Amino acid sequence: MEFRVNQRVRVNKDVRNDGTCGSCKSGCVVAHEGDEGFVREVTEFLFRPAVVVHFLEKNKVIGFRPEELELVEDYNPDTGEWEDVSSG
């Protein structure tokens, strides 16, 4: 799955700090399964794809591997509408 900026995504498993989150203790959970946020940036980290997600309710910005996320809604700029693409 290819992620794009402004898509609404959901974390599909608890994600722990692997040492790359400077404001968190190593090993602590930085995002819980079911947390939803919006893609802020799609980039690379250590030569692998990374998706940077902004969680508005918690005001946190965290980077994920694509396999840790699932797409919930996509914004269509042509129609100006959100399209539900979740599987459940």
N, C-alpha and C positions, 0 to 999 in steps of 0.2 A: 504494500500500500504506500502510496506517495502522499505525504502530508504537505499542506500549503498554509501560509500565513492566514490567520483569522478563522481557521476551522475550530470547531468545538470538539474537544477530545476528552476521553475518560481513561484514567489509570486502571489497568487490568490486573494489577497485583501490587501488594505492598512493596515499596521501593526504599531501600536503605541507603544511607550515605556511604559511598565508596571512598570517601576522602576528598572528593571534588567540590563538596559544598562547604565553603569556609566558615559559615556561621553555624554549622551543626556539628555535633560530636560524631565521630566515625562510628558507623554501625547503627545509628538511630534511624528510625523510619522518617523519611522526609516527605513521602506522599503515600496515602492509603488507597487501597483498592476502592474504586468508585468515585474518587475525587475527580471533579471536572474543571477544565480550564480551557484557555484559548491559545492556539499556536501563535507564538510571538516571532519565532525565527526557525528556519530549517538550515542547519549548518553541518559541519564536521567536527569531530573531536577524536583525536588519536586515529585519524584516517578512517573513521567510521561515521555513518550518518548519525546526527543528533537532532532532536526536536526540542526546542526551548518553549516551555509552556508557562503562561501566566495564570495563576489561580487568583481570581479577583477577590473572592471572599476572604482569603488568607493573606492577600497581597504578597504572594511568594512567586518567584520565578525560578524554575527548576529545569534542568536539561535531562532528557530521557533518550533511550534507544527506541527506535520505532516499534519494536516488538513489545514494549512495555505499555503501549497506548492503543486505544481503539477509537475510531472516528464516530462521533455522535451526530454532529450537524455540520453542513458545509454551506458557506455563504455564496450565493450566485450573484455576482456584481451586475450581470446583464438584466436580471429581473428585480434585484434588490430584495430578494427573499432568502430565508433560511430553509434548507432542505434537510429533513430528517433522514439520516442514512444509517442509524444504529440498527443492529441486528436483533435487539430484544427490547 
